[in-house]
Amino acid sequence: MTKVQGDKQPEMLQPGMYADELPEPLPFAGLEKSAAVQGTKIFAAPNIKGRDCLVAAVKLLYLMAQGELLSPTESTDIFFATTKLFQSEDQDLRRQVYCLMKELSTTAEQMFIATHTLCKDINSPNDMYKANAIRTLRKTTEISMLGPGERYLQQAVVDKNTNVSSAALVTGIHLMKDAPELVKKWSNEVSEALKQRNSMVQYHALGLLQKLKKNNRLFVLKQVQSVQTIPIRSAGAICLLIRMCTDILQDDFSGNQELYQFVRDSLRHGNEVVVFEAAKSICSLRDLTPKELGQVVLVLQLYLSFHKPVLKFAALRLLNKMAATHPLAVTSCSIDMETLFTDSNRNIATLAITTILMTGSEYSIDRLMKQISKFLSDIADEFKSVVIESMKVLGRKFPHKHPVLLQFLNDALKEEGGFEYKMSIVETIANLVETSPTAKEEGLMMLCELIEDCEYTKISQRVLSLLGQEGPANATPSKFVRFIYNRVLLEAPSVRAAAVSTLAKFATKCESLRESILILLQRAAMDNDDEVRDRAIFYITMLSFDDKELAETFVEEVEKEVKTAVPTATSSGEAPPAPEAAGGLLAAVSFIPEEESKWAKELEAIPQFKKLGKPFASSEPMSLTEKDVEYVVTCVKHCYNENMVLHFKINNTLEDQAFYNVQVKVAVEEDEDLASMQPLFAIPAEVIEPNSDASCYVCLKRDPDEGYAMGSCSATLLFSMDKDEEVDEYPLPEEVTFNLSDYMKGRHVTFAEEWDKFPDEEATEVTYELDTMKNLQTACNEVQDFYSFTACDGTGDVPTEAGTLSHTLHLSGQVCFAPPEDILIKAKIALTQSGSVSLTLIVKGGYDELRSLLCDSLI
């Protein structure tokens, strides 16, 4: 604020705004492209005026940053004119010359003319010239025309000046994309650069080594061991090393305990960035018990009380991610997270709420709902949507609490809010209706009342679509018809059309309502809108047919079209996109796991497998070789009803040799237990380049009538070192094993309701004593891994309270059959007086032989 003398006030230009509060105008506002291009003519003047040339270069850079495009001719002319400015010794001008040349390199032609000049700058005694010339050389010169520049770049890696060394290392990282063979010659120099004390150089050196070594296990182990003798000062470099360890641990956790210990030790590092990277790494590892995660939780709990918002948010984000898979491990932080409900930073408050909802018990839901109701009105819509999304998890976790959740959502619907907020509530209610039969009627009536006075067309369409899907199966479907027909009378044409389709769906599924709905459709056939009228006439015609299945098929097809009209959060056209902060928060909160096989799309892209359809189940990758040999082979088994596809992924770890005509041969005939499987065809890989991987496939024919083949067979890798050579055979050290779990997959259900659908007489029960297991969690993990089923109701983790002597695991899944057999398992695990574990399995679903097979195959 300008200092005011005496009683004189600053001049007011607008109401509420003083002259010294006006934003400063942009220096080049209104600058035209033609004027900026014309101004660069000064570059070719006989006498270089440094300051004038500098201003001309900055103007052009400003326009290019604003998105102005130069033609190739303009770019080339300016580039050539710029090279003359190397005659000037003005360092400010030289810096802008480098920037301008890099920006022009995307469109200019014949830039090799500057190669000699840039190489000269790399050899100059001026370190600023060196560093910038190295960065510019990569952008303006083709790799094949570097000439002596290759040697200069290699020497610059170990330059005494850290800026020069860092510039050379970053250039090497970029060159790895186009000229990996060139950069591989720098290995010794890069290793020397890693020993420098400068943090920036260490980080860039390790980054380049990672590109060169491709996360080789022995290399990473050597780096971890060297940290003990030569400490790495760069926090970024340690974070990068932790990520390299994580990649290896995710593939082979048990065989790399030294790497895991390094990651755990990093939790005690003095830099917060390293601590969070280590915590994130441990959270990403599979099959860790709540006890093993305890140290991470303890560290993150300390950060919840810090004053820096970024540290609190980072800790909460990791706890939230952990709560999705190990909610019991995070319960110790509940009190600390509840204190953050009123935090001034709404990102933190919202994330604290969603996390504690995931970890709360059934008895604390009522109290938490009351707290959130008071807090919800104080936050923005985008953050309210995040809280509403968490209700889906609660509904799945505590199906008996749906009255409390629906009441909360109903109250939220009555509050003011935009499209995004209202749509998130509707989607959450829809999720509860679809997953919880006891919530169906109350939830649908709640949505019916919503569309009676709804200002958003897309929300009305979504509700009508849901009513058509779930309403006919209700005990009294007729009570929904009035709400639907009101939409035909009162709403916009698009909603009226959706309502007509919903009425038709009720008519096809509810015979008692058919005649009444036909009368309503005849009234809709006189609508002013063409779409509404055409749909009504179409449905009247379909419903008049005697073939009810045909009518229902056509109605379903039109219903699909209605569903495709429902917008996503960014395409509704009725609401502005959510701010980036909310988008980041939504990305940080991940609740529902992806159910579709990650391999399905890859297999469907192969013509030979497309006709097989989608795989019923896909196994976890199984290693057939060691991790540090010339070729690393893993196998994934994709189960179909009448086929088993073996997907072999071969990684060529050699740096200078390609593999040709690569294929894998399996000898299923070796094992009598695999007699029902016969090889059909194989798909080879033509070539696997050095430091690359490719996939080979073997398709086996299986006979479903012969049961589930279980056994093992040897596998042989075939490839040649040259295109024209005969292939050589290389037996793989590990056999391909077929287990019962290869024919099974998990599914999400409301366990108690599904369990009651099967009579107790159709259950198979067996009890085992497991001498090799000494705790409940280990036994729980073993049972889950064996069956590959989904743990329901949060029973996958054993409670961590002291004195826990027993636990019941609820598993739900399907076994490959035509159609698939639904299976439910209750696994009662208890500690015996002798210190071993007692396991009682109760299996429901399927048929007697299948249930017996599932019980007997465990031991």
NORFENSUL-V959726 format. One record per residue. N is the residue number from 1. RES is the residue in one letter. SS is DSSP state (A for helix, B for strand, O for the rest). PSI is psi as a letter, one per 30 degrees, with the letter a starting at -180 (NA if undefined). Layout:
BEGIN
N_RES_SS_PSI / N_RES_SS_PSI
END
This chain:
BEGIN
1_M_O_k / 2_T_O_k / 3_K_O_k / 4_V_O_k / 5_Q_O_k / 6_G_O_b / 7_D_O_g / 8_K_O_k / 9_Q_O_l / 10_P_O_k / 11_E_O_k / 12_M_B_k / 13_L_B_e / 14_Q_B_l / 15_P_O_k / 16_G_O_g / 17_M_B_k / 18_Y_B_l / 19_A_A_e / 20_D_A_g / 21_E_A_f / 22_L_O_k / 23_P_O_k / 24_E_O_k / 25_P_O_l / 26_L_O_k / 27_P_O_f / 28_F_O_h / 29_A_O_k / 30_G_O_g / 31_L_O_k / 32_E_O_k / 33_K_A_e / 34_S_A_e / 35_A_A_e / 36_A_A_e / 37_V_A_e / 38_Q_A_e / 39_G_A_f / 40_T_A_f / 41_K_A_f / 42_I_A_f / 43_F_A_e / 44_A_A_g / 45_A_O_k / 46_P_O_e / 47_N_O_j / 48_I_O_k / 49_K_O_j / 50_G_A_e / 51_R_A_e / 52_D_A_e / 53_C_A_e / 54_L_A_e / 55_V_A_e / 56_A_A_e / 57_A_A_e / 58_V_A_e / 59_K_A_e / 60_L_A_e / 61_L_A_e / 62_Y_A_e / 63_L_A_e / 64_M_A_e / 65_A_A_f / 66_Q_O_f / 67_G_O_g / 68_E_O_k / 69_L_O_k / 70_L_O_k / 71_S_O_l / 72_P_A_e / 73_T_A_e / 74_E_A_e / 75_S_A_e / 76_T_A_e / 77_D_A_e / 78_I_A_e / 79_F_A_e / 80_F_A_e / 81_A_A_e / 82_T_A_e / 83_T_A_f / 84_K_A_f / 85_L_A_f / 86_F_A_f / 87_Q_A_f / 88_S_O_k / 89_E_O_g / 90_D_O_j / 91_Q_A_e / 92_D_A_e / 93_L_A_e / 94_R_A_e / 95_R_A_e / 96_Q_A_f / 97_V_A_e / 98_Y_A_e / 99_C_A_e / 100_L_A_e / 101_M_A_e / 102_K_A_e / 103_E_A_e / 104_L_A_f / 105_S_O_f / 106_T_O_f / 107_T_O_f / 108_A_O_l / 109_E_O_l / 110_Q_O_h / 111_M_A_f / 112_F_A_f / 113_I_A_f / 114_A_A_f / 115_T_A_e / 116_H_A_e / 117_T_A_e / 118_L_A_e / 119_C_A_e / 120_K_A_e / 121_D_A_e / 122_I_A_e / 123_N_O_g / 124_S_O_l / 125_P_O_f / 126_N_O_j / 127_D_A_e / 128_M_A_e / 129_Y_A_e / 130_K_A_e / 131_A_A_e / 132_N_A_e / 133_A_A_e / 134_I_A_e / 135_R_A_e / 136_T_A_e / 137_L_A_e / 138_R_A_e / 139_K_A_f / 140_T_A_f / 141_T_O_k / 142_E_O_k / 143_I_A_e / 144_S_A_f / 145_M_A_g / 146_L_O_e / 147_G_O_b / 148_P_O_f / 149_G_A_f / 150_E_A_e / 151_R_A_e / 152_Y_A_e / 153_L_A_e / 154_Q_A_e / 155_Q_A_e / 156_A_A_f / 157_V_O_e / 158_V_O_g / 159_D_O_k / 160_K_O_e / 161_N_O_k / 162_T_A_e / 163_N_A_e / 164_V_A_e / 165_S_A_e / 166_S_A_e / 167_A_A_e / 168_A_A_e / 169_L_A_e / 170_V_A_e / 171_T_A_e / 172_G_A_e / 173_I_A_e / 174_H_A_e / 175_L_A_f / 176_M_A_f / 177_K_A_e / 178_D_A_f / 179_A_O_i / 180_P_A_e / 181_E_A_e / 182_L_A_e / 183_V_A_f / 184_K_A_f / 185_K_O_f / 186_W_O_g / 187_S_A_e / 188_N_A_e / 189_E_A_e / 190_V_A_e / 191_S_A_e / 192_E_A_e / 193_A_A_e / 194_L_A_f / 195_K_O_f / 196_Q_O_l / 197_R_O_f / 198_N_O_k / 199_S_A_e / 200_M_A_e / 201_V_A_e / 202_Q_A_e / 203_Y_A_e / 204_H_A_e / 205_A_A_e / 206_L_A_e / 207_G_A_e / 208_L_A_e / 209_L_A_e / 210_Q_A_e / 211_K_A_e / 212_L_A_e / 213_K_A_f / 214_K_O_h / 215_N_O_h / 216_N_O_k / 217_R_A_e / 218_L_A_e / 219_F_A_e / 220_V_A_e / 221_L_A_e / 222_K_A_e / 223_Q_A_e / 224_V_A_e / 225_Q_A_e / 226_S_A_f / 227_V_A_f / 228_Q_A_e / 229_T_A_e / 230_I_O_j / 231_P_O_k / 232_I_O_k / 233_R_O_f / 234_S_O_k / 235_A_A_e / 236_G_A_e / 237_A_A_e / 238_I_A_e / 239_C_A_e / 240_L_A_e / 241_L_A_e / 242_I_A_e / 243_R_A_e / 244_M_A_e / 245_C_A_e / 246_T_A_e / 247_D_A_e / 248_I_A_e / 249_L_A_e / 250_Q_A_f / 251_D_A_e / 252_D_O_j / 253_F_O_e / 254_S_O_f / 255_G_O_g / 256_N_O_h / 257_Q_A_f / 258_E_A_e / 259_L_A_e / 260_Y_A_e / 261_Q_A_e / 262_F_A_e / 263_V_A_e / 264_R_A_e / 265_D_A_f / 266_S_A_f / 267_L_A_f / 268_R_A_g / 269_H_O_l / 270_G_O_f / 271_N_O_k / 272_E_A_e / 273_V_A_e / 274_V_A_e / 275_V_A_e / 276_F_A_e / 277_E_A_e / 278_A_A_e / 279_A_A_e / 280_K_A_e / 281_S_A_e / 282_I_A_e / 283_C_A_f / 284_S_A_f / 285_L_O_k / 286_R_O_l / 287_D_O_g / 288_L_O_k / 289_T_O_l / 290_P_O_e / 291_K_O_e / 292_E_O_f / 293_L_O_f / 294_G_A_e / 295_Q_A_e / 296_V_A_e / 297_V_A_e / 298_L_A_e / 299_V_A_e / 300_L_A_e / 301_Q_A_e / 302_L_A_e / 303_Y_A_f / 304_L_O_f / 305_S_O_g / 306_F_O_l / 307_H_O_f / 308_K_O_k / 309_P_A_e / 310_V_A_e / 311_L_A_e / 312_K_A_e / 313_F_A_e / 314_A_A_e / 315_A_A_e / 316_L_A_e / 317_R_A_e / 318_L_A_e / 319_L_A_e / 320_N_A_e / 321_K_A_e / 322_M_A_e / 323_A_A_f / 324_A_A_f / 325_T_A_f / 326_H_O_i / 327_P_A_e / 328_L_A_f / 329_A_A_f / 330_V_A_f / 331_T_A_f / 332_S_A_f / 333_C_A_g / 334_S_A_e / 335_I_A_e / 336_D_A_e / 337_M_A_e / 338_E_A_e / 339_T_O_f / 340_L_O_f / 341_F_O_e / 342_T_O_g / 343_D_O_k / 344_S_O_f / 345_N_O_j / 346_R_A_f / 347_N_A_e / 348_I_A_e / 349_A_A_e / 350_T_A_e / 351_L_A_e / 352_A_A_e / 353_I_A_e / 354_T_A_e / 355_T_A_e / 356_I_A_f / 357_L_A_e / 358_M_A_f / 359_T_A_f / 360_G_O_l / 361_S_O_l / 362_E_A_f / 363_Y_A_f / 364_S_A_f / 365_I_A_e / 366_D_A_e / 367_R_A_e / 368_L_A_e / 369_M_A_e / 370_K_A_e / 371_Q_A_e / 372_I_A_e / 373_S_A_e / 374_K_A_e / 375_F_A_f / 376_L_A_e / 377_S_O_f / 378_D_O_f / 379_I_O_l / 380_A_O_l / 381_D_A_e / 382_E_A_e / 383_F_A_f / 384_K_A_e / 385_S_A_e / 386_V_A_e / 387_V_A_e / 388_I_A_e / 389_E_A_e / 390_S_A_f / 391_M_A_f / 392_K_A_e / 393_V_A_e / 394_L_A_e / 395_G_A_e / 396_R_A_e / 397_K_A_e / 398_F_O_i / 399_P_A_f / 400_H_A_f / 401_K_A_g / 402_H_A_e / 403_P_A_e / 404_V_A_e / 405_L_A_e / 406_L_A_e / 407_Q_A_e / 408_F_A_e / 409_L_A_e / 410_N_A_e / 411_D_A_e / 412_A_A_e / 413_L_A_e / 414_K_A_f / 415_E_O_l / 416_E_O_k / 417_G_O_l / 418_G_O_a / 419_F_A_e / 420_E_A_e / 421_Y_A_e / 422_K_A_e / 423_M_A_e / 424_S_A_e / 425_I_A_e / 426_V_A_e / 427_E_A_e / 428_T_A_e / 429_I_A_e / 430_A_A_e / 431_N_A_e / 432_L_A_e / 433_V_A_e / 434_E_A_f / 435_T_A_f / 436_S_O_j / 437_P_A_e / 438_T_A_f / 439_A_A_f / 440_K_A_e / 441_E_A_e / 442_E_A_e / 443_G_A_e / 444_L_A_e / 445_M_A_e / 446_M_A_e / 447_L_A_e / 448_C_A_e / 449_E_A_e / 450_L_A_e / 451_I_A_f / 452_E_O_f / 453_D_O_i / 454_C_O_k / 455_E_O_f / 456_Y_O_j / 457_T_A_e / 458_K_A_e / 459_I_A_e / 460_S_A_e / 461_Q_A_e / 462_R_A_e / 463_V_A_e / 464_L_A_e / 465_S_A_e / 466_L_A_e / 467_L_A_e / 468_G_A_f / 469_Q_A_e / 470_E_A_f / 471_G_A_e / 472_P_A_f / 473_A_A_f / 474_N_O_l / 475_A_O_e / 476_T_O_i / 477_P_O_f / 478_S_A_f / 479_K_A_f / 480_F_A_f / 481_V_A_e / 482_R_A_e / 483_F_A_e / 484_I_A_e / 485_Y_A_f / 486_N_A_e / 487_R_A_e / 488_V_A_f / 489_L_A_e / 490_L_A_f / 491_E_O_a / 492_A_O_l / 493_P_A_e / 494_S_A_e / 495_V_A_e / 496_R_A_e / 497_A_A_e / 498_A_A_e / 499_A_A_e / 500_V_A_e / 501_S_A_e / 502_T_A_e / 503_L_A_e / 504_A_A_e / 505_K_A_e / 506_F_A_e / 507_A_A_e / 508_T_A_f / 509_K_A_f / 510_C_O_j / 511_E_A_e / 512_S_A_f / 513_L_A_f / 514_R_A_e / 515_E_A_e / 516_S_A_e / 517_I_A_e / 518_L_A_e / 519_I_A_e / 520_L_A_e / 521_L_A_e / 522_Q_A_e / 523_R_A_e / 524_A_A_f / 525_A_O_f / 526_M_O_g / 527_D_O_l / 528_N_O_f / 529_D_O_k / 530_D_A_e / 531_E_A_e / 532_V_A_e / 533_R_A_e / 534_D_A_e / 535_R_A_e / 536_A_A_e / 537_I_A_e / 538_F_A_e / 539_Y_A_e / 540_I_A_e / 541_T_A_e / 542_M_A_e / 543_L_A_f / 544_S_O_f / 545_F_O_l / 546_D_O_f / 547_D_O_j / 548_K_A_e / 549_E_A_e / 550_L_A_e / 551_A_A_e / 552_E_A_e / 553_T_A_e / 554_F_A_e / 555_V_A_e / 556_E_A_e / 557_E_A_e / 558_V_A_e / 559_E_A_e / 560_K_A_e / 561_E_A_e / 562_V_A_e / 563_K_A_e / 564_T_A_f / 565_A_O_f / 566_V_O_k / 567_P_O_l / 568_T_O_l / 569_A_O_f / 570_T_O_g / 571_S_O_g / 572_S_O_e / 573_G_O_f / 574_E_O_f / 575_A_O_k / 576_P_O_l / 577_P_O_l / 578_A_O_k / 579_P_O_l / 580_E_A_e / 581_A_A_e / 582_A_A_e / 583_G_A_e / 584_G_A_e / 585_L_A_e / 586_L_A_e / 587_A_A_e / 588_A_A_f / 589_V_O_j / 590_S_O_j / 591_F_O_e / 592_I_O_k / 593_P_O_l / 594_E_O_k / 595_E_O_f / 596_E_O_k / 597_S_O_k / 598_K_O_f / 599_W_O_f / 600_A_A_e / 601_K_A_e / 602_E_A_e / 603_L_A_e / 604_E_A_f / 605_A_O_f / 606_I_O_j / 607_P_A_e / 608_Q_A_f / 609_F_A_f / 610_K_A_e / 611_K_O_f / 612_L_O_f / 613_G_O_a / 614_K_O_k / 615_P_O_k / 616_F_O_e / 617_A_B_l / 618_S_B_k / 619_S_O_l / 620_E_O_l / 621_P_O_k / 622_M_B_k / 623_S_B_k / 624_L_O_f / 625_T_O_l / 626_E_O_l / 627_K_O_f / 628_D_O_h / 629_V_O_l / 630_E_O_e / 631_Y_B_k / 632_V_B_k / 633_V_B_k / 634_T_B_l / 635_C_B_k / 636_V_B_k / 637_K_B_k / 638_H_B_j / 639_C_B_k / 640_Y_O_l / 641_N_O_e / 642_E_O_g / 643_N_B_l / 644_M_B_j / 645_V_B_k / 646_L_B_j / 647_H_B_j / 648_F_B_k / 649_K_B_j / 650_I_B_k / 651_N_B_j / 652_N_B_j / 653_T_O_f / 654_L_O_k / 655_E_O_f / 656_D_O_g / 657_Q_O_k / 658_A_O_l / 659_F_B_k / 660_Y_B_l / 661_N_B_h / 662_V_B_k / 663_Q_B_l / 664_V_B_k / 665_K_B_k / 666_V_B_k / 667_A_O_i / 668_V_A_f / 669_E_A_f / 670_E_A_f / 671_D_O_k / 672_E_A_f / 673_D_A_f / 674_L_A_g / 675_A_O_f / 676_S_O_f / 677_M_B_k / 678_Q_B_k / 679_P_B_k / 680_L_B_e / 681_F_B_l / 682_A_B_k / 683_I_B_j / 684_P_O_l / 685_A_B_k / 686_E_B_e / 687_V_B_k / 688_I_B_j / 689_E_O_l / 690_P_O_k / 691_N_O_h / 692_S_B_l / 693_D_B_l / 694_A_B_l / 695_S_B_k / 696_C_B_l / 697_Y_B_k / 698_V_B_k / 699_C_B_k / 700_L_B_k / 701_K_B_k / 702_R_B_k / 703_D_O_j / 704_P_A_f / 705_D_A_f / 706_E_A_g / 707_G_O_a / 708_Y_O_j / 709_A_O_k / 710_M_O_k / 711_G_B_a / 712_S_B_l / 713_C_B_l / 714_S_O_l / 715_A_B_k / 716_T_B_k / 717_L_B_k / 718_L_B_k / 719_F_B_l / 720_S_B_l / 721_M_O_f / 722_D_O_l / 723_K_O_e / 724_D_O_f / 725_E_O_l / 726_E_O_k / 727_V_O_k / 728_D_B_l / 729_E_B_k / 730_Y_B_j / 731_P_B_k / 732_L_O_k / 733_P_O_f / 734_E_O_k / 735_E_O_l / 736_V_B_k / 737_T_B_k / 738_F_B_j / 739_N_O_l / 740_L_A_e / 741_S_A_f / 742_D_A_f / 743_Y_A_g / 744_M_B_l / 745_K_B_l / 746_G_B_l / 747_R_O_k / 748_H_O_k / 749_V_O_l / 750_T_O_j / 751_F_A_e / 752_A_A_e / 753_E_A_e / 754_E_A_e / 755_W_A_e / 756_D_A_f / 757_K_A_f / 758_F_O_k / 759_P_O_k / 760_D_A_f / 761_E_A_f / 762_E_A_h / 763_A_B_k / 764_T_B_k / 765_E_B_k / 766_V_B_l / 767_T_B_k / 768_Y_B_l / 769_E_B_j / 770_L_B_j / 771_D_O_f / 772_T_O_f / 773_M_O_k / 774_K_O_f / 775_N_O_l / 776_L_A_e / 777_Q_A_e / 778_T_A_e / 779_A_A_e / 780_C_A_e / 781_N_A_e / 782_E_A_e / 783_V_A_e / 784_Q_A_e / 785_D_A_e / 786_F_A_e / 787_Y_A_f / 788_S_O_g / 789_F_O_l / 790_T_B_k / 791_A_B_k / 792_C_O_l / 793_D_O_g / 794_G_O_g / 795_T_O_g / 796_G_O_f / 797_D_O_k / 798_V_O_k / 799_P_O_k / 800_T_O_g / 801_E_O_k / 802_A_O_k / 803_G_O_g / 804_T_O_j / 805_L_O_f / 806_S_B_l / 807_H_B_k / 808_T_B_k / 809_L_B_k / 810_H_B_k / 811_L_B_k / 812_S_B_k / 813_G_B_a / 814_Q_B_l / 815_V_B_k / 816_C_O_j / 817_F_O_a / 818_A_O_j / 819_P_O_l / 820_P_O_k / 821_E_B_k / 822_D_B_k / 823_I_B_k / 824_L_B_k / 825_I_B_k / 826_K_B_j / 827_A_B_j / 828_K_B_j / 829_I_B_k / 830_A_B_k / 831_L_B_k / 832_T_O_l / 833_Q_O_f / 834_S_O_f / 835_G_O_f / 836_S_O_a / 837_V_B_k / 838_S_B_k / 839_L_B_k / 840_T_B_k / 841_L_B_k / 842_I_B_j / 843_V_B_k / 844_K_B_l / 845_G_B_l / 846_G_O_b / 847_Y_O_l / 848_D_A_e / 849_E_A_e / 850_L_A_e / 851_R_A_e / 852_S_A_e / 853_L_A_e / 854_L_A_e / 855_C_A_e / 856_D_A_f / 857_S_O_f / 858_L_O_e / 859_I_O_NA
END
